[in-house]
């Protein structure tokens, strides 16, 4: 075996990396990432066959035991708009709420918010698209109408006892299939309007899966610079396989909250070819490999994914669900090459 020290005694290739290399390969990352599990809403709504209410409750209860910080459990929309989630009130009434887990719901308008508050949600989520065309196709309202609804929802949520926080996700932030890529300044202006209207947290959504790391860095940097006191999270779809890379790019800029869906569920009901969210298993695995804490037990999340896959009779998109983690591969094969 060749020596790792050169003839002159200087360090060879296997010595400790230089300070420059260490800095390049070890960028500053958050110590901990907060994961918002959106599969029970964003994932379930894409399933063509109605999932039994009992199954939804069972899966949410499993996810509740995984260590997730928040679960978006359902959506209080009109049953004709999303029939899959017509049982929102029943789901919220019968889940076993785990201490320390926040249970949120998506609402499109004040009427939905009233129903959600009556069901005892811990937080309200709303979506406003970054483009007028997508907003009308998604919620059948213009951006101005959605902003007016947000103001009413925020006031009502603040009057609740205790007050309920409102988060707004800006859809198609990283590219709209109907209007293309917005100027970053337009996104910043919309984010400011949303924050002024009462949003405590703003999500930047790659709804069509068009983001790439450079674009993520540019938009995240601009929004964080404009709204340093507003919580920021990312909602990433993995349509083109870049969601984990985009998550890492955001983490390197200090973003510490991400939406994800167990099994890689999801898509977009108005975009042909749009596939699921960043899989929770893949996000947890990425953070584990980077030494970033999540508090999430990967095996418990996979338990929920396997249960749903069994019910659906198909394989779910999550690659970590299928292949396992790197450490699991090492353990399974240790000693076989000797």
C-alpha positions as CSV (number, residue, x, y, z in Angstrom):
1,X,0.0,0.0,0.0
2,X,1.4,3.4,-0.9
3,X,2.4,5.7,1.8
4,X,0.2,8.8,2.6
5,X,3.4,10.9,3.2
6,X,5.5,12.2,0.4
7,X,9.3,11.6,0.3
8,X,10.0,15.1,1.7
9,X,7.8,14.3,4.7
10,X,4.9,16.6,3.7
11,X,1.3,15.6,4.0
12,X,0.0,13.2,1.4
13,X,-3.5,13.0,0.0
14,X,-5.2,11.3,3.0
15,X,-4.1,13.9,5.5
16,X,-6.6,16.3,7.1
17,X,-8.1,18.7,4.5
18,X,-6.9,22.2,4.3
19,X,-8.8,25.0,6.0
20,X,-10.0,26.2,2.6
21,X,-11.3,22.8,1.7
22,X,-13.0,22.4,5.1
23,X,-14.7,25.7,4.7
24,X,-15.9,24.8,1.2
25,X,-17.3,21.5,2.2
26,X,-18.7,22.6,5.6
27,X,-20.9,25.6,5.0
28,X,-22.9,27.1,7.9
29,X,-26.1,25.2,8.4
30,X,-28.9,25.5,10.9
31,X,-28.4,23.4,14.0
32,X,-32.0,22.2,13.8
33,X,-34.6,22.0,11.0
34,X,-38.3,22.2,11.7
35,X,-40.4,19.9,9.4
36,X,-44.0,20.6,8.6
37,X,-45.6,17.4,7.4
38,X,-48.1,18.2,4.6
39,X,-48.9,14.7,3.3
40,X,-52.3,14.5,5.0
41,X,-53.4,17.6,3.1
42,X,-51.3,18.2,0.1
43,X,-50.7,14.5,-0.5
44,X,-54.1,13.1,0.2
45,X,-55.9,15.7,-2.0
46,X,-54.2,14.2,-5.0
47,X,-55.5,10.7,-4.5
48,X,-58.4,10.0,-7.0
49,X,-60.1,7.4,-4.7
50,X,-61.5,8.5,-1.4
51,X,-59.3,7.5,1.5
52,X,-61.3,6.2,4.4
53,X,-61.5,8.7,7.3
54,X,-60.2,6.0,9.7
55,X,-57.1,5.5,7.6
56,X,-56.4,9.2,7.5
57,X,-56.7,9.4,11.3
58,X,-54.5,6.3,11.7
59,X,-51.7,7.7,9.5
60,X,-51.8,11.1,11.2
61,X,-51.6,9.4,14.6
62,X,-48.5,7.4,13.4
63,X,-46.9,10.6,12.1
64,X,-47.7,12.3,15.4
65,X,-45.4,9.8,17.1
66,X,-42.5,10.5,14.8
67,X,-41.2,13.7,16.4
68,X,-42.5,16.0,13.6
69,X,-43.0,19.6,14.7
70,X,-46.2,20.3,12.7
71,X,-48.7,18.3,10.7
72,X,-51.0,19.9,8.2
73,X,-53.8,17.6,8.8
74,X,-56.4,18.6,6.3
75,X,-58.0,21.5,4.4
76,X,-61.3,23.2,5.1
77,X,-62.4,23.8,1.6
78,X,-65.8,23.3,0.0
79,X,-66.4,19.5,-0.5
80,X,-67.1,20.0,-4.2
81,X,-63.7,21.6,-4.7
82,X,-61.7,18.8,-3.0
83,X,-64.0,15.8,-2.3
84,X,-61.1,13.9,-0.8
85,X,-61.0,16.3,2.2
86,X,-64.7,16.5,2.9
87,X,-64.1,14.8,6.2
88,X,-61.9,17.6,7.6
89,X,-63.9,18.2,10.7
90,X,-64.1,14.4,11.5
91,X,-60.4,14.0,11.1
92,X,-59.6,17.0,13.4
93,X,-62.1,15.7,16.0
94,X,-60.7,12.1,16.1
95,X,-56.9,12.3,15.8
96,X,-54.9,11.7,18.9
97,X,-53.0,14.9,19.4
98,X,-49.5,14.4,20.6
99,X,-48.0,16.9,23.0
100,X,-45.7,19.4,21.3
101,X,-47.1,18.8,17.8
102,X,-48.9,21.6,16.1
103,X,-51.9,20.6,14.0
104,X,-52.7,23.0,11.2
105,X,-55.1,23.2,8.3
106,X,-55.3,24.9,4.9
107,X,-58.1,27.4,4.4
108,X,-59.0,29.3,1.2
109,X,-61.3,32.0,2.8
110,X,-62.9,33.3,5.9
111,X,-65.7,30.7,5.9
112,X,-63.1,27.9,5.8
113,X,-61.1,29.6,8.6
114,X,-64.2,29.7,10.8
115,X,-64.8,26.0,10.3
116,X,-61.1,25.3,11.0
117,X,-61.1,27.4,14.2
118,X,-64.3,25.6,15.3
119,X,-62.5,22.3,14.8
120,X,-59.7,23.4,17.1
121,X,-56.7,23.8,14.7
122,X,-53.5,25.2,16.1
123,X,-52.6,27.2,13.0
124,X,-54.1,28.3,9.8
125,X,-52.4,28.0,6.4
126,X,-53.4,29.9,3.3
127,X,-52.1,29.9,-0.3
128,X,-51.8,33.0,-2.4
129,X,-50.1,32.5,-5.8
130,X,-47.3,34.8,-6.9
131,X,-49.1,35.2,-10.3
132,X,-52.6,36.3,-11.1
133,X,-53.3,33.5,-13.6
134,X,-52.3,30.8,-11.2
135,X,-54.2,32.3,-8.3
136,X,-57.4,32.4,-10.3
137,X,-57.0,28.8,-11.5
138,X,-56.1,27.6,-8.0
139,X,-58.7,29.3,-5.8
140,X,-61.0,31.1,-8.4
141,X,-60.1,34.5,-7.0
142,X,-57.8,37.3,-8.0
143,X,-54.8,38.1,-5.9
144,X,-56.6,41.2,-4.6
145,X,-59.5,39.1,-3.4
146,X,-57.2,36.6,-1.8
147,X,-55.4,39.4,0.0
148,X,-58.8,40.7,1.3
149,X,-59.6,37.2,2.6
150,X,-56.2,37.0,4.3
151,X,-56.9,40.3,6.2
152,X,-60.2,39.0,7.4
153,X,-58.7,35.6,8.3
154,X,-55.8,37.2,10.2
155,X,-58.2,39.4,12.2
156,X,-60.5,36.5,13.1
157,X,-57.5,34.3,14.1
158,X,-56.1,37.1,16.3
159,X,-59.5,37.3,18.1
160,X,-59.5,33.5,18.9
161,X,-58.7,32.5,22.4
162,X,-55.9,31.7,22.3
163,X,-54.9,33.5,19.2
164,X,-54.1,31.3,16.2
165,X,-51.1,32.0,14.0
166,X,-51.6,32.4,10.2
167,X,-49.1,31.3,7.7
168,X,-49.2,32.1,4.0
169,X,-47.6,30.1,1.2
170,X,-46.7,32.0,-2.0
171,X,-47.4,29.5,-4.8
172,X,-45.3,29.3,-8.0
173,X,-42.6,31.5,-6.4
174,X,-39.9,29.8,-8.4
175,X,-41.7,29.8,-11.7
176,X,-45.3,29.8,-13.0
177,X,-46.2,27.6,-16.0
178,X,-48.6,30.2,-17.2
179,X,-46.6,33.4,-16.7
180,X,-43.0,32.3,-16.4
181,X,-40.5,33.4,-13.8
182,X,-41.4,36.6,-11.9
183,X,-38.9,39.3,-11.2
184,X,-37.5,38.8,-7.7
185,X,-38.7,42.3,-6.8
186,X,-42.3,41.3,-7.5
187,X,-42.0,38.4,-5.1
188,X,-40.6,40.6,-2.4
189,X,-43.4,43.1,-2.8
190,X,-46.0,40.4,-2.5
191,X,-44.2,38.9,0.5
192,X,-44.3,42.4,2.2
193,X,-48.1,42.7,1.5
194,X,-48.7,39.3,2.9
195,X,-46.7,40.1,6.1
196,X,-48.5,43.4,6.5
197,X,-51.9,41.7,6.2
198,X,-51.1,39.5,9.2
199,X,-49.1,36.5,8.1
200,X,-46.8,35.4,10.9
201,X,-44.9,33.0,8.5
202,X,-44.3,33.0,4.8
203,X,-43.7,29.9,2.7
204,X,-42.0,30.1,-0.7
205,X,-43.4,27.3,-2.8
206,X,-41.9,25.6,-5.8
207,X,-45.3,24.4,-6.9
208,X,-44.4,23.4,-10.4
209,X,-41.0,21.9,-9.5
210,X,-39.1,24.6,-11.5
211,X,-36.6,25.7,-8.9
212,X,-32.8,25.1,-8.9
213,X,-30.3,26.0,-6.2
214,X,-29.1,29.3,-7.8
215,X,-32.7,30.5,-8.1
216,X,-33.5,29.4,-4.6
217,X,-30.5,31.2,-3.2
218,X,-31.4,34.4,-5.0
219,X,-35.0,34.6,-4.0
220,X,-34.5,33.4,-0.5
221,X,-31.7,36.0,0.1
222,X,-33.9,38.8,-1.3
223,X,-37.0,37.9,0.8
224,X,-35.0,37.3,4.0
225,X,-33.3,40.7,3.5
226,X,-36.6,42.4,3.0
227,X,-38.4,40.7,5.9
228,X,-35.7,39.7,8.4
229,X,-38.3,39.4,11.3
230,X,-40.8,37.2,9.4
231,X,-40.5,33.5,9.7
232,X,-39.7,31.8,6.4
233,X,-40.2,28.3,5.2
234,X,-39.8,26.4,1.9
235,X,-42.4,24.2,0.2
236,X,-40.5,22.1,-2.5
237,X,-41.8,19.8,-5.1
238,X,-39.5,17.1,-6.6
239,X,-40.8,17.1,-10.2
240,X,-37.3,17.3,-11.7
241,X,-35.3,15.7,-8.9
242,X,-33.9,18.9,-7.5
243,X,-35.9,19.2,-4.2
244,X,-33.1,17.9,-1.9
245,X,-30.5,20.2,-3.6
246,X,-32.8,23.1,-3.3
247,X,-33.4,22.4,0.4
248,X,-29.7,22.3,1.0
249,X,-29.3,25.6,-0.8
250,X,-31.9,27.2,1.4
251,X,-30.4,25.7,4.6
252,X,-27.0,27.3,3.6
253,X,-28.8,30.7,3.8
254,X,-30.3,29.9,7.2
255,X,-33.7,28.6,6.3
256,X,-34.7,26.2,9.0
257,X,-38.3,25.3,8.2
258,X,-39.5,23.1,5.4
259,X,-42.7,21.4,4.2
260,X,-42.5,17.8,3.1
261,X,-44.8,14.9,2.6
262,X,-44.3,11.3,3.8
263,X,-43.7,8.9,0.9
264,X,-43.2,11.9,-1.5
265,X,-47.0,12.3,-1.9
266,X,-48.6,15.2,-3.7
267,X,-48.5,17.0,-6.9
268,X,-50.7,19.9,-8.2
269,X,-54.3,19.5,-9.3
270,X,-54.0,22.1,-12.0
271,X,-50.6,21.3,-13.5
272,X,-50.2,18.3,-15.7
273,X,-47.1,16.3,-15.0
274,X,-46.4,17.9,-11.6
275,X,-45.2,15.3,-9.2
276,X,-45.1,15.1,-5.4
277,X,-43.5,17.1,-2.6
278,X,-40.0,16.6,-1.2
279,X,-40.4,13.3,0.6
280,X,-40.2,13.6,4.4
281,X,-37.9,10.5,4.5
282,X,-35.5,12.2,2.1
283,X,-35.5,15.5,4.0
284,X,-34.8,13.7,7.3
285,X,-32.1,11.6,5.7
286,X,-30.5,14.7,4.2
287,X,-30.4,16.4,7.6
288,X,-29.1,13.3,9.3
289,X,-26.3,13.1,6.8
290,X,-25.5,16.8,7.3
291,X,-25.6,16.6,11.1
292,X,-28.6,18.8,11.3
293,X,-31.1,17.8,14.0
294,X,-34.8,17.3,13.1
295,X,-36.0,15.3,16.1
296,X,-37.8,13.0,13.6
297,X,-37.7,9.2,13.8
298,X,-37.2,8.2,10.1
299,X,-38.5,4.7,10.7
300,X,-41.8,5.9,12.2
301,X,-42.3,8.1,9.1
302,X,-41.6,5.1,6.9
303,X,-44.1,3.1,8.8
304,X,-46.8,5.5,7.8
305,X,-45.6,5.5,4.2
306,X,-45.6,1.7,4.0
307,X,-49.1,1.6,5.5
308,X,-50.4,3.9,2.8
309,X,-48.6,2.1,0.0
310,X,-50.2,-1.1,1.2
311,X,-53.6,0.5,1.1
312,X,-53.1,2.0,-2.3
313,X,-51.4,-1.0,-3.8
314,X,-48.6,0.9,-5.3
315,X,-45.0,2.1,-4.6
316,X,-44.7,5.6,-3.3
317,X,-42.1,8.0,-4.8
318,X,-39.7,8.3,-1.8
319,X,-36.3,7.0,-2.7
320,X,-35.2,6.6,0.9
321,X,-38.4,4.6,1.5
322,X,-37.3,2.2,-1.3
323,X,-33.5,2.2,-0.8
324,X,-33.0,2.9,2.9
325,X,-30.3,5.1,4.3
326,X,-26.6,4.8,3.7
327,X,-26.0,3.5,7.2
328,X,-28.6,0.8,6.8
329,X,-26.8,-0.3,3.6
330,X,-23.5,-0.5,5.4
331,X,-25.0,-2.5,8.3
332,X,-26.7,-4.9,6.0
333,X,-23.6,-5.6,4.0
334,X,-20.9,-5.3,6.6
335,X,-18.5,-8.3,6.5
336,X,-19.9,-9.7,3.2
337,X,-16.9,-8.4,1.2
338,X,-14.3,-10.0,3.4
